[in-house]
Amino acid sequence: MNVAFFLEVLIAGMLSGVMYALVALGFVLIFKSSGVFNFAQGAMVLFSALTLVRLLEMHVAFWLALAVSIERLVLRPLVNQPLIILFMATIGLNFFLEGLAQGIWDNQVHGLDLGINDEPFEWLRQHTGILVSTFDLTAAGIAGVLVFGLSLFFHRTRIGRALRAVSDDHQAALSVGIPLHHIWGITWAAAGIVALVAGMLWGTRLGVQFSLSLITLKALPVLILGGFNSIPGAVIGGLIIGASEKLAEVYLSRYVGGGIENFFPYLLAMVFLIFRPYGLFGDEIIERV
């Protein structure tokens, strides 16, 4: 086995996994505060990237206003409703945002240039002979800073502690005076920022198009492995999924045919569910009936 080539594939896979983790992070933020799987996260990624590329500048305030408005107008009236109702509301949001994006802008493919070269990182190539994309390294660095910042926010700040309290028990949090509506608004704003960053990076890599919302499907195995309510779990799960799919495509495709990269993460997640149904870092919830 060519060790340098193996390391090259492994590193490329892990860097792709960090971008998967960035998408999964949006799901984790909403799930931690409300216990709801946000089906509309992919549409949020698409809408933010399409808005950015069409306006040709970063309108962060506009996207945050949209995210908070979604929480205020759609989800706030549903506080304390059964989780299935909230989940169905996010499905409706998904189709609404996709239709809104097409109505306001268009359904064409747009290029997005962030000024980051997608070329081999020269220093690493000269010293190790391993070819790693400069864009992948930069994207991983951006995602790492965002994850680190969110982790500090959740564990070191007063609002972060309130968010964790809300995720544990909505009723108990309300009983001690934690403003649930305010907490949800902050969470959706944070999810909007994550969606914007993910949309920028994936839009640069694949082009801003409506299939961009399907990237969220790759976040599902990441969430299953890492846990639906764990920020570190999203990162670890992303690294595992990214590395495994690249290694499987290179070393196993000769035995099972091409395209294994597309389904191997889901196969791995299905096997993983047998042994760790709550993920590596997810909280095991046991309800007394």
Buried (B, 14 or more C-beta within 10 A) or exposed (E): EEEEEBBBBBBBBBBBBBBBBBBBBBBBBBBBBBBBBBBBBBBBBBBBBBBBBBEEEEBEEBBBEBBBEBBBEBBBEBEEEEEEEBBBBBEEBBEBBBEBBBEEBEEEEBEBEEEBEEEBBEEBEEEBEBBBBBBBBBBBEBBBEBBEEBBEBBEEEEBBEBBBBBBEEBEEBBEEEBEBEEBBBBBBBBBBBBBBBBBBBBBBBBBBBBEBBEBBEBBBBBBBBBBBBBBBBBBBBBBBBBBBBBBBBBEEBEEEEEEBBEEBBBEBBEEBEEEBEBBBBBBEEEEEE
